[in-house]
Each structure stands twice: as structure tokens, then as C-alpha cells.
């Protein structure tokens, strides 16, 4: 009977290795992608604030005010999306964070377009 139980034990150990409840799934959107987007956003905010100052001093054409208002709105939305993405990645490292990180990166892209539009007015 012991000889019959050895294959059963071996099979049990083999299956236990495949179905390990402690194993984790690698998140395809890792924190470095989020961090890269945060760096782009942070540098965009610095540039935006400088350009906003030029707009306020009327160094830039009056059309700049439209981009400033849009940029300020996008900063608020992107900041909230960044917090949501960071919290999701930190609290759920085994879940796919693609959607929350993508929401943030799309807002960063829109914001960067406003910064580029403001910057183009300097020339």
C-alpha cells in the first residue's frame, strides 16, 4: 500500500507547486511606467507655471489665457488620476493597472499639448 501512495504524494506535491496560492502574477504595468509618466507631468507643470507667468504679464498673446485655463483644469484632473493610479498600483500589485495608468498618461499627454501650445507663443 505504501508503494501505491508514493505516486499519489508525488502528484499532490506537483499539483501544489502549480496551484500555489502564494504565487503572484506580475503586473504588466509596473511602477516604472507610472513613475515615468509622473516625471513628464512634473516637468510639464514646471514649464506650465513659467509660461502662465508670462501670460499673466502679457508677454504672450492674449490667446494664452485659453491654454492656461485648460492647463489648470488638466492639472487637477491629472493629479487626481495620478493619485488613483499610484494607490491602485501600491494596493493591488498583482492586478493589471493598465487602465488606471493609461487614464493618467492620456491626461498628461493632453496637458503636455497645452504646454507646447503655450510655449509656441513665445516665438
Secondary structure as UniProt FT lines:
FT   HELIX           2..18
FT   TURN            21..22
FT   HELIX           31..56
FT   TURN            57..58
FT   TURN            62..63
FT   HELIX           64..91
FT   TURN            93..94
FT   HELIX           98..120
FT   TURN            121..122
//
